[in-house]
Amino acid sequence: MPANVSPKPVNAPRKQSSKAKPAGAKAKARGKRPTKAEQRAEMMEQILDVAEDLFSKHGLHGVTLKDVAKQIGVHHTLMNYYFKDKKKLFDAVFGRRAVVTSTRRMDALDAYDASTNGKPTVEGALHAFLDTDLDLYIQGGKRWKNYGRLGAQVANTPEWGAQLMDKHFDPVVLKLIGLLKRALPNCNEADIFWGYHFVTGALLLTLARTGRIDKLSGGVCQSEDFEAVKRRMAKFMAGGFLAVCGSE
């Protein structure tokens, strides 16, 4: 696979409505009374969606279980039936989509690895890792963008965020590191790990969508324009690896 060609994307996520459906809505649409299991599953999904939106805007410490209950329109005691405390809710919110993005990226890296006959390139590996993730935020709608912003918060919270990142993303990160080591066999190991550190920092700042690039560029660049990021990031970061490590 040429270095400047993105890997074949994994199936795109379904776009979701910005409004959460009330418990039992799917069953009612089929003309059936929802079961207790269906009601519980839909209420859980609604709680996670609302909490994700609030956490992405205000962070873990800026949201209470009462805030989530109020947004949904239920009594706050109901929240304790689903989650014992706010941190458990936050962890569930984060883990729900983490498994999707980590699985998709691992599949893309495995597919790219298999296509190279043992000769991966830096840019090709970065395309598989970055583009697959960016596609989620391009195609997944508001909720995925909320999750991206939440991920940026978690990654920059040393007290407990690192543990969540380790738990959900270490395997896919180490897969990328392995490909980069094979693409740059003479590169110092520390330089490869620092290079990944710079890559993930740029990705997370992009997902945070702070609006700073919009102001600095006078509107030439837009924080929401993940397509523009996708066209540039892998190539730009590959250039950094090659500058530090030497040619492939």
TIDOMI-896844 format. One line per 3 residues: their letters; for each residue x, y, z of N, C-alpha, C. Coordinates in steps of 0.001 Angstrom, whole numbers, always signed. Layout:
% residues N
A> X:Y:Z:X:Y:Z:X:Y:Z | ...
END
This chain:
% residues 248
MPA> +847:-1193:+0:+0:+0:+0:+880:+1239:+0 | +690:+2148:-960:+1494:+3358:-988:+1326:+4140:+292 | +2423:+4842:+677:+2401:+5558:+1947:+1353:+6641:+1997
NVS> +1018:+7234:+859:+97:+8367:+869:-1346:+7960:+616 | -1621:+6668:+694:-2981:+6192:+473:-3518:+5644:+1785 | -4683:+6105:+2168:-5288:+5642:+3415:-5737:+4204:+3255
PKP> -5706:+3404:+4339:-6198:+2035:+4267:-7689:+2025:+4006 | -8165:+904:+3471:-9598:+774:+3227:-10336:+918:+4541 | -11284:+1859:+4643:-11925:+2119:+5933:-12796:+965:+6386
VNA> -12838:+793:+7700:-13778:-154:+8286:-15159:+455:+8145 | -16193:-370:+8165:-17559:+146:+7996:-17804:+1354:+8887 | -18352:+2398:+8296:-18579:+3649:+9031:-19649:+3457:+10090
PRK> -19538:+4196:+11194:-20559:+4103:+12232:-21854:+4714:+11752 | -22959:+4202:+12246:-24243:+4804:+11891:-24361:+6159:+12541 | -24864:+7113:+11773:-25114:+8429:+12353:-26286:+8320:+13314
QSS> -26158:+9037:+14423:-27181:+8966:+15449:-27928:+10278:+15547 | -29197:+10183:+15882:-29973:+11393:+16115:-29456:+12098:+17342 | -29535:+13429:+17348:-29084:+14189:+18509:-30034:+14029:+19682
KAK> -31240:+13508:+19449:-32209:+13315:+20520:-32250:+11848:+20917 | -32149:+11591:+22219:-32233:+10228:+22718:-33694:+9798:+22722 | -33946:+8535:+22337:-35313:+8041:+22331:-35702:+7611:+23736
PAG> -36953:+7837:+24138:-37396:+7413:+25460:-37390:+5898:+25587 | -37336:+5429:+26837:-37297:+3994:+27078:-38491:+3309:+26431 | -38213:+2208:+25741:-39275:+1436:+25110:-39712:+1946:+23763
AKA> -39070:+2994:+23236:-39513:+3588:+21968:-39395:+2604:+20808 | -38316:+1825:+20813:-38122:+873:+19711:-39215:-186:+19702 | -39535:-689:+20882:-40584:-1705:+20966:-41938:-1123:+20573
KAR> -42226:+96:+21029:-43496:+748:+20688:-43619:+947:+19186 | -42475:+1265:+18549:-42500:+1464:+17102:-42876:+180:+16376 | -42594:-951:+17021:-42963:-2242:+16423:-44365:-2670:+16823
GKR> -45050:-1801:+17600:-46401:-2131:+18026:-46455:-3095:+19176 | -45355:-3233:+19913:-45304:-4142:+21046:-44989:-3379:+22320 | -45439:-3940:+23424:-45095:-3355:+24721:-43660:-3741:+25066
PTK> -42823:-2766:+25418:-41422:-3096:+25700:-41284:-3953:+26948 | -40352:-4901:+26889:-40061:-5720:+28053:-39254:-4896:+29061 | -39136:-5406:+30277:-38345:-4718:+31288:-36882:-4623:+30850
AEQ> -36397:-5667:+30202:-35007:-5657:+29727:-34808:-4577:+28669 | -35794:-4425:+27764:-35711:-3387:+26734:-35777:-1995:+27355 | -36659:-1839:+28334:-36778:-550:+29012:-35473:-189:+29716
RAE> -34897:-1167:+30380:-33641:-924:+31092:-32517:-574:+30113 | -32438:-1328:+29005:-31377:-1090:+28020:-31500:+298:+27402 | -32734:+701:+27077:-32922:+2007:+26458:-32696:+3142:+27450
MME> -33101:+2939:+28697:-32825:+3956:+29709:-31324:+4088:+29948 | -30622:+2955:+29970:-29174:+2985:+30141:-28521:+3763:+29003 | -28964:+3515:+27790:-28409:+4214:+26630:-28690:+5716:+26729
QIL> -29871:+6067:+27162:-30238:+7472:+27306:-29383:+8147:+28373 | -29179:+7459:+29484:-28326:+8005:+30549:-26907:+8240:+30027 | -26371:+7267:+29318:-25004:+7390:+28814:-24886:+8530:+27801
DVA> -25884:+8683:+26937:-25848:+9762:+25950:-25874:+11137:+26623 | -26789:+11300:+27565:-26918:+12596:+28249:-25669:+12883:+29076 | -25185:+11872:+29807:-23991:+12059:+30626:-22781:+12391:+29755
EDL> -22666:+11742:+28613:-21554:+12003:+27692:-21554:+13463:+27234 | -22725:+13963:+26887:-22844:+15354:+26459:-22429:+16298:+27589 | -22924:+16050:+28798:-22613:+16928:+29925:-21143:+16831:+30336
FSK> -20614:+15613:+30415:-19213:+15441:+30791:-18277:+16078:+29759 | -18641:+15992:+28482:-17775:+16558:+27443:-17692:+18077:+27555 | -18738:+18698:+28105:-18773:+20157:+28244:-18202:+20633:+29576
HGL> -18447:+19873:+30643:-18140:+20368:+31980:-17142:+19511:+32754 | -16753:+18361:+32206:-15807:+17504:+32893:-16433:+16693:+34007 | -15655:+15772:+34557:-16144:+14900:+35614:-16652:+15689:+36824
HGV> -15889:+16667:+37251:-16227:+17366:+38492:-17266:+18478:+38295 | -17614:+18756:+37056:-18601:+19797:+36797:-20005:+19279:+36574 | -20196:+17972:+36768:-21492:+17342:+36525:-21860:+16482:+37733
TLK> -23138:+16469:+38094:-23627:+15599:+39160:-24630:+14606:+38581 | -24904:+13558:+39357:-25933:+12609:+38929:-27293:+13305:+38833 | -27526:+14293:+39679:-28774:+15056:+39606:-28868:+15825:+38295
DVA> -27732:+16350:+37821:-27736:+17071:+36545:-28170:+16150:+35411 | -27642:+14929:+35422:-27994:+13957:+34376:-29476:+13610:+34463 | -29947:+13348:+35687:-31363:+13005:+35872:-32279:+14130:+35410
KQI> -31922:+15360:+35746:-32730:+16515:+35361:-32806:+16649:+33841 | -31676:+16421:+33170:-31640:+16532:+31702:-32538:+15478:+31053 | -32568:+14292:+31657:-33398:+13206:+31117:-34869:+13427:+31452
GVH> -35115:+14030:+32643:-36488:+14249:+33078:-36992:+13179:+34020 | -36063:+12601:+34825:-36453:+11586:+35797:-35968:+12023:+37184 | -36480:+11375:+38212:-36050:+11699:+39572:-34623:+11211:+39780
HTL> -33836:+11966:+40530:-32415:+11641:+40660:-32176:+10309:+41364 | -33129:+9831:+42161:-32928:+8544:+42831:-32860:+7387:+41830 | -33465:+7577:+40658:-33400:+6532:+39636:-31959:+6289:+39201
MNY> -31133:+7326:+39219:-29744:+7193:+38785:-28995:+6186:+39642 | -29324:+6136:+40937:-28637:+5208:+41833:-28976:+3752:+41542 | -30080:+3537:+40852:-30451:+2176:+40447:-29501:+1671:+39364
YFK> -28995:+2592:+38534:-28119:+2218:+37425:-26632:+2384:+37759 | -26300:+3406:+38531:-24896:+3681:+38846:-24752:+4080:+40316 | -23804:+3441:+41002:-23613:+3709:+42424:-23057:+5104:+42685
DKK> -22212:+5573:+41764:-21645:+6905:+41940:-21281:+7499:+40586 | -20913:+8759:+40597:-20647:+9500:+39354:-19444:+8955:+38597 | -18402:+8532:+39315:-17201:+8017:+38637:-17516:+6744:+37868
KLF> -18382:+5901:+38417:-18762:+4680:+37698:-19532:+5036:+36428 | -20364:+6051:+36495:-21067:+6515:+35300:-20075:+7046:+34272 | -19132:+7848:+34726:-18131:+8403:+33816:-17347:+7289:+33133
DAV> -16921:+6292:+33899:-16153:+5179:+33332:-16976:+4420:+32289 | -18278:+4258:+32560:-19141:+3566:+31602:-19305:+4371:+30332 | -19438:+5687:+30470:-19531:+6569:+29305:-18272:+6456:+28464
FGR> -17135:+6520:+29118:-15866:+6481:+28377:-15638:+5119:+27723 | -15940:+4057:+28439:-15672:+2727:+27921:-16574:+2321:+26773 | -17784:+2873:+26722:-18745:+2470:+25688:-18195:+2678:+24286
RAV> -17614:+3833:+24021:-17105:+4103:+22676:-15622:+3746:+22544 | -14923:+3641:+23674:-13506:+3278:+23606:-13325:+1926:+22931 | -14209:+994:+23234:-14083:-330:+22640:-14301:-280:+21129
VTS> -15137:+644:+20664:-15393:+783:+19231:-14159:+1333:+18519 | -13632:+2442:+19016:-12495:+3057:+18330:-11245:+2194:+18414 | -11009:+1541:+19556:-9806:+717:+19665:-9904:-520:+18770
TRR> -11086:-1110:+18684:-11275:-2293:+17831:-11123:-1939:+16366 | -11708:-824:+15948:-11611:-407:+14546:-10162:-114:+14155 | -9444:+562:+15034:-8049:+870:+14719:-7177:-385:+14701
MDA> -7432:-1304:+15622:-6666:-2549:+15612:-6926:-3321:+14323 | -8182:-3374:+13888:-8515:-4057:+12635:-7809:-3386:+11453 | -7796:-2048:+11447:-7151:-1323:+10351:-5645:-1547:+10346
LDA> -5033:-1557:+11518:-3589:-1801:+11599:-3255:-3235:+11183 | -4074:-4192:+11598:-3848:-5582:+11195:-3973:-5733:+9683 | -4999:-5099:+9107:-5201:-5178:+7659:-4042:-4524:+6909
YDA> -3599:-3367:+7406:-2465:-2694:+6765:-1210:-3544:+6871 | -963:-4104:+8040:+211:-4956:+8257:+212:-6119:+7273 | -946:-6761:+7114:-1042:-7913:+6214:-808:-7525:+4757
STN> -1111:-6268:+4421:-995:-5835:+3021:+424:-5434:+2628 | +1337:-5324:+3607:+2674:-4775:+3322:+3751:-5824:+3090 | +3395:-7100:+3253:+4392:-8172:+3110:+5603:-7939:+4012
GKP> +5314:-7496:+5223:+6386:-7305:+6197:+7190:-6038:+6031 | +6723:-5120:+5166:+7476:-3891:+4930:+6574:-2659:+5096 | +6150:-2388:+6303:+5292:-1216:+6523:+6080:+77:+6364
TVE> +5388:+1156:+6079:+6009:+2479:+6057:+5456:+3294:+7227 | +6191:+4317:+7600:+5742:+5173:+8694:+4406:+5818:+8348 | +4326:+6403:+7170:+3096:+7102:+6807:+1927:+6142:+6661
GAL> +2180:+4976:+6099:+1101:+4000:+5949:+545:+3562:+7294 | +1435:+3307:+8253:+991:+2904:+9589:+202:+4019:+10265 | +668:+5255:+10099:-20:+6389:+10711:-1384:+6622:+10068
HAF> -1473:+6426:+8755:-2788:+6538:+8100:-3763:+5527:+8696 | -3322:+4279:+8876:-4214:+3254:+9425:-4668:+3622:+10830 | -3768:+4151:+11630:-4073:+4485:+13021:-4921:+5749:+13135
LDT> -4547:+6795:+12404:-5203:+8096:+12544:-6484:+8207:+11725 | -6425:+7803:+10470:-7573:+8008:+9583:-8784:+7221:+10050 | -8542:+6001:+10517:-9645:+5163:+10977:-10360:+5812:+12157
DLD> -9586:+6433:+13037:-10180:+7114:+14187:-10892:+8390:+13758 | -10254:+9181:+12915:-10867:+10430:+12463:-12175:+10178:+11722 | -12256:+9050:+11005:-13497:+8728:+10297:-14683:+8607:+11257
LYI> -14431:+8122:+12466:-15512:+8021:+13443:-16086:+9392:+13768 | -15209:+10371:+13906:-15654:+11714:+14292:-16209:+12483:+13091 | -15790:+12107:+11892:-16332:+12715:+10675:-17737:+12183:+10389
QGG> -17920:+10890:+10560:-19151:+10218:+10132:-20123:+9911:+11270 | -19660:+9993:+12510:-20464:+9501:+13628:-21407:+10499:+14261 | -21403:+11743:+13802:-22343:+12709:+14331:-21909:+13370:+15623
KRW> -22826:+14120:+16212:-22531:+14942:+17390:-22045:+14110:+18564 | -22627:+12954:+18765:-22275:+12161:+19934:-20827:+11683:+19874 | -20369:+11312:+18704:-18972:+10910:+18584:-18043:+12109:+18794
KNY> -18452:+13271:+18344:-17630:+14451:+18586:-17594:+14795:+20074 | -18717:+14587:+20753:-18719:+14754:+22209:-17721:+13803:+22855 | -17711:+12568:+22362:-16790:+11579:+22922:-15332:+11969:+22651
GRL> -15053:+12497:+21469:-13691:+12937:+21168:-13221:+14008:+22131 | -14094:+14954:+22411:-13756:+16018:+23356:-13560:+15447:+24770 | -14382:+14475:+25121:-14240:+13823:+26419:-12900:+13093:+26515
GAQ> -12514:+12422:+25429:-11238:+11709:+25413:-10062:+12639:+25614 | -10143:+13833:+25047:-9070:+14813:+25231:-8956:+15209:+26699 | -10096:+15328:+27379:-10077:+15641:+28811:-9427:+14519:+29611
VAN> -9830:+13295:+29313:-9313:+12147:+30065:-7800:+12025:+29906 | -7324:+12173:+28688:-5894:+12021:+28423:-5050:+13077:+29113 | -5664:+14188:+29472:-4930:+15278:+30110:-5269:+15415:+31598
TPE> -5726:+14312:+32199:-6032:+14293:+33629:-5145:+13238:+34288 | -3978:+13625:+34796:-3018:+12637:+35297:-3492:+11852:+36510 | -4379:+12424:+37332:-4781:+11746:+38563:-5444:+10394:+38294
WGA> -6300:+10314:+37267:-6991:+9062:+36985:-7172:+8805:+35497 | -6959:+9818:+34678:-7186:+9657:+33243:-6240:+8668:+32596 | -4975:+8673:+33023:-4002:+7764:+32426:-4415:+6308:+32593
QLM> -5036:+5993:+33735:-5467:+4620:+33963:-6542:+4196:+32962 | -7463:+5104:+32667:-8496:+4789:+31678:-7885:+4615:+30287 | -6951:+5484:+29927:-6307:+5372:+28617:-5521:+4070:+28521
DKH> -4789:+3725:+29598:-4029:+2467:+29617:-4963:+1277:+29414 | -6060:+1281:+30143:-6988:+152:+30117:-7573:-78:+28727 | -7931:+999:+28057:-8678:+853:+26807:-7814:+918:+25543
FDP> -6653:+1543:+25611:-5942:+1822:+24368:-4520:+1270:+24266 | -3973:+704:+25330:-2586:+211:+25244:-2366:-803:+24123 | -3237:-1809:+23941:-2970:-2805:+22895:-2863:-2196:+21498
VVL> -3764:-1282:+21145:-3723:-714:+19791:-2534:+231:+19631 | -2163:+942:+20694:-991:+1814:+20631:+265:+982:+20441 | +390:-104:+21175:+1585:-951:+21056:+1642:-1637:+19690
KLI> +486:-1901:+19092:+477:-2431:+17725:+1065:-1408:+16762 | +668:-144:+16894:+1233:+913:+16059:+2736:+1042:+16299 | +3160:+1035:+17555:+4576:+1145:+17882:+5361:+19:+17213
GLL> +4807:-1186:+17227:+5477:-2312:+16583:+5673:-2099:+15094 | +4645:-1571:+14421:+4771:-1279:+12992:+5817:-198:+12737 | +5824:+834:+13572:+6798:+1912:+13401:+8228:+1408:+13616
KRA> +8410:+502:+14552:+9746:-64:+14771:+10222:-845:+13552 | +9305:-1569:+12931:+9681:-2315:+11720:+9920:-1393:+10543 | +9163:-290:+10491:+9361:+678:+9400:+10660:+1453:+9578
LPN> +11099:+1601:+10817:+12315:+2362:+11124:+13244:+1491:+11979 | +13802:+438:+11403:+14574:-531:+12196:+15827:+47:+12842 | +16347:+1135:+12310:+17562:+1726:+12861:+17285:+2904:+13797
CNE> +16016:+3159:+14054:+15660:+4305:+14881:+15766:+3954:+16358 | +16248:+4895:+17130:+16310:+4739:+18574:+14895:+4523:+19117 | +14728:+3547:+19997:+13406:+3224:+20525:+12764:+4427:+21217
ADI> +13567:+5194:+21935:+13027:+6365:+22625:+12443:+7366:+21630 | +13073:+7521:+20480:+12566:+8457:+19482:+11214:+8011:+18935 | +11025:+6706:+18794:+9737:+6204:+18308:+8633:+6456:+19338
FWG> +8940:+6212:+20609:+7931:+6463:+21635:+7633:+7953:+21781 | +8662:+8796:+21704:+8405:+10241:+21733:+7588:+10661:+20515 | +7893:+10074:+19383:+7126:+10393:+18177:+5658:+10066:+18348
YHF> +5374:+8883:+18940:+3970:+8545:+19205:+3351:+9557:+20160 | +4097:+9957:+21157:+3609:+10934:+22135:+3176:+12225:+21440 | +3963:+12671:+20475:+3630:+13898:+19743:+2412:+13679:+18843
VTG> +2323:+12497:+18253:+1175:+12175:+17387:-125:+12199:+18187 | -142:+11496:+19301:-1383:+11412:+20076:-1743:+12761:+20691 | -724:+13567:+21023:-1011:+14904:+21533:-1719:+15754:+20494
ALL> -1248:+15695:+19260:-1881:+16462:+18186:-3296:+15959:+17911 | -3481:+14636:+17951:-4809:+14070:+17707:-5794:+14513:+18782 | -5379:+14433:+20037:-6282:+14781:+21136:-6611:+16270:+21154
LTL> -5641:+17116:+20813:-5929:+18545:+20725:-6945:+18803:+19617 | -6825:+18063:+18533:-7799:+18186:+17442:-9190:+17778:+17909 | -9277:+16659:+18636:-10574:+16168:+19101:-11205:+17096:+20130
ART> -10381:+17878:+20833:-10913:+18808:+21833:-11715:+19936:+21199 | -11443:+20272:+19947:-12175:+21321:+19215:-12306:+22602:+20043 | -11179:+23142:+20460:-11188:+24330:+21317:-11570:+25611:+20582
GRI> -11451:+25625:+19261:-11738:+26833:+18489:-10548:+27769:+18361 | -9439:+27414:+18972:-8272:+28303:+18939:-7705:+28439:+17528 | -7652:+27336:+16778:-7105:+27409:+15421:-7984:+28305:+14547
DKL> -9281:+28326:+14816:-10204:+29178:+14064:-9824:+30648:+14228 | -9562:+31045:+15489:-9238:+32441:+15785:-7850:+32811:+15261 | -6885:+31931:+15504:-5520:+32226:+15066:-5430:+32381:+13548
SGG> -6176:+31552:+12830:-6099:+31559:+11362:-7066:+32542:+10723 | -7839:+33256:+11535:-8831:+34165:+10978:-9903:+33455:+10186 | -10198:+32209:+10571:-11244:+31447:+9898:-10761:+30592:+8750
VCQ> -9475:+30675:+8405:-8936:+29841:+7322:-9025:+28361:+7696 | -8794:+28053:+8967:-8899:+26691:+9478:-10046:+26622:+10489 | -10722:+25485:+10535:-11867:+25299:+11422:-11657:+24070:+12303
SED> -11902:+24226:+13599:-11727:+23112:+14536:-12593:+21903:+14182 | -13737:+22162:+13550:-14661:+21082:+13209:-14269:+20350:+11929 | -13287:+20850:+11209:-12947:+20306:+9895:-11985:+19126:+10018
FEA> -12503:+17993:+10453:-11669:+16810:+10608:-11197:+16253:+9268 | -11933:+16537:+8213:-11485:+16103:+6875:-10150:+16769:+6532 | -10028:+18057:+6856:-8775:+18771:+6595:-7639:+18183:+7422
VKR> -7938:+17819:+8653:-6934:+17194:+9515:-6509:+15854:+8929 | -7481:+15071:+8494:-7197:+13739:+7939:-6286:+13826:+6716 | -6463:+14851:+5903:-5633:+14992:+4697:-4172:+15327:+5024
RMA> -3917:+15823:+6228:-2590:+16354:+6543:-1837:+15618:+7656 | -2548:+15100:+8638:-1883:+14707:+9875:-884:+13567:+9695 | -1281:+12490:+9027:-375:+11337:+8892:+902:+11731:+8148
KFM> +763:+12471:+7061:+1940:+12903:+6295:+2829:+13814:+7126 | +2230:+14752:+7840:+2990:+15681:+8657:+3757:+14935:+9756 | +3083:+14029:+10440:+3718:+13289:+11523:+4774:+12324:+11004
AGG> +4529:+11735:+9840:+5545:+10856:+9247:+6824:+11640:+8974 | +6677:+12872:+8505:+7848:+13708:+8267:+8638:+13936:+9543 | +7949:+14078:+10668:+8623:+14260:+11945:+9426:+13032:+12341
FLA> +8802:+11843:+12197:+9528:+10610:+12502:+10780:+10482:+11651 | +10648:+10746:+10353:+11790:+10587:+9450:+12877:+11613:+9745 | +12485:+12802:+10154:+13482:+13831:+10467:+14284:+13440:+11700
VCG> +13615:+12851:+12681:+14304:+12472:+13920:+15089:+11167:+13753 | +14482:+10229:+13021:+15064:+8884:+12925:+15920:+8677:+11680 | +15801:+9545:+10701:+16499:+9332:+9430:+15548:+8684:+8435
SE> +16009:+8464:+7239:+15163:+7897:+6171:+14816:+6457:+6483 | +13739:+5984:+5852:+13297:+4614:+6080:+14310:+3626:+5507
END
